[in-house]
Amino acid sequence: MTTCIGTYNSLPYLKIAVDSIRKNEHFKSPLIVFADGCTDGTNEWLVENKDRYNITAIIEPRCDDSSNGYGMNRCAQEVTTEFINFIHADMYCSKDFDLGLLHAIQQYPD
């Protein structure tokens, strides 16, 4: 499972979300963050912290097509795992969130 976050100028929240993912994930999984034309320091923070948090950072200027859906699609283009967990930059992931999601998928395979 790959966790993906699209963000636009929400750096304080993004820091908390990324930290919660890495602190609370059961499996060490890919993490992709799409920065959509950010001007609040997000781009710089991603570059500085991509190794610390093992983030695949996609940093692009804001375009006419920018939207939540565009960010999700942009992340999905980079995913190589079977499942994608999309979260918003202002979300917090609880302990073993990924394990719980995989159990739910197994329980309801259709």
C-alpha positions as CSV (number, residue, x, y, z in Angstrom):
1,M,0.0,0.0,0.0
2,T,1.2,3.5,-0.9
3,T,0.0,6.5,1.1
4,C,-0.4,9.6,-1.0
5,I,-0.9,13.2,0.0
6,G,-1.7,16.2,-2.2
7,T,-1.1,19.5,-0.6
8,Y,-1.3,23.2,-1.3
9,N,0.1,25.6,1.3
10,S,-0.6,23.6,4.4
11,L,2.9,23.0,5.7
12,P,2.1,23.0,9.4
13,Y,-0.5,20.3,9.0
14,L,1.6,18.4,6.4
15,K,4.4,18.0,8.9
16,I,2.0,16.5,11.4
17,A,0.4,14.2,8.8
18,V,3.8,12.9,7.5
19,D,5.1,12.4,11.0
20,S,1.9,10.5,12.0
21,I,2.3,8.2,9.0
22,R,5.8,7.2,9.7
23,K,5.3,7.0,13.5
24,N,2.1,4.9,13.3
25,E,2.4,2.7,10.2
26,H,2.7,-1.0,10.8
27,F,4.5,-1.6,7.5
28,K,7.2,0.6,6.1
29,S,5.4,1.6,2.9
30,P,5.9,4.1,0.1
31,L,4.8,7.7,0.8
32,I,4.2,10.1,-2.1
33,V,3.5,13.8,-1.5
34,F,2.4,16.1,-4.3
35,A,3.1,19.8,-3.7
36,D,0.8,21.8,-6.0
37,G,2.4,25.2,-6.5
38,C,3.1,25.7,-2.8
39,T,4.5,29.1,-1.7
40,D,4.6,28.5,2.1
41,G,7.9,26.6,2.4
42,T,6.3,23.2,1.7
43,N,8.6,22.6,-1.3
44,E,11.7,23.4,0.7
45,W,10.6,21.2,3.6
46,L,9.9,18.3,1.3
47,V,13.4,18.5,-0.2
48,E,15.0,18.8,3.2
49,N,13.0,15.9,4.7
50,K,12.5,13.5,1.9
51,D,15.3,11.2,3.1
52,R,14.3,11.5,6.8
53,Y,10.8,10.4,6.1
54,N,11.5,8.4,2.9
55,I,9.1,10.6,0.8
56,T,8.8,10.6,-2.9
57,A,8.2,14.3,-3.5
58,I,6.5,15.6,-6.6
59,I,6.8,19.4,-6.7
60,E,5.1,21.3,-9.5
61,P,4.0,24.8,-10.2
62,R,0.3,25.4,-9.8
63,C,-1.5,25.0,-13.1
64,D,-5.0,25.6,-14.5
65,D,-5.9,22.0,-13.8
66,S,-5.0,22.2,-10.1
67,S,-7.5,20.5,-7.8
68,N,-7.7,17.8,-5.2
69,G,-8.5,15.3,-8.0
70,Y,-5.5,16.5,-10.0
71,G,-3.2,15.9,-7.0
72,M,-4.6,12.5,-6.4
73,N,-4.2,11.5,-10.0
74,R,-0.6,12.9,-10.1
75,C,0.3,10.8,-7.1
76,A,-1.4,7.7,-8.5
77,Q,0.8,7.9,-11.6
78,E,3.8,7.1,-9.4
79,V,2.3,4.2,-7.4
80,T,3.6,0.7,-7.9
81,T,1.8,-1.1,-5.1
82,E,-1.6,-2.8,-5.3
83,F,-3.4,-0.4,-3.0
84,I,-3.4,3.4,-2.5
85,N,-4.3,5.2,0.7
86,F,-5.2,8.8,-0.1
87,I,-5.1,11.2,2.8
88,H,-5.3,15.0,3.1
89,A,-2.5,17.0,4.4
90,D,-4.5,17.9,7.5
91,M,-5.2,14.3,8.6
92,Y,-3.6,12.4,11.4
93,C,-3.0,8.6,11.0
94,S,-3.5,6.5,14.1
95,K,-1.4,3.5,15.2
96,D,-1.4,0.6,12.7
97,F,-3.8,2.5,10.3
98,D,-2.4,0.6,7.4
99,L,-2.8,-2.8,9.0
100,G,-6.4,-1.9,9.7
101,L,-7.0,-0.9,6.1
102,L,-5.5,-4.1,4.8
103,H,-7.7,-6.1,7.2
104,A,-10.8,-4.3,5.9
105,I,-9.7,-5.0,2.3
106,Q,-9.3,-8.7,3.1
107,Q,-12.6,-8.8,4.9
108,Y,-14.5,-7.3,2.0
109,P,-12.5,-8.4,-1.1
110,D,-15.3,-7.5,-3.6
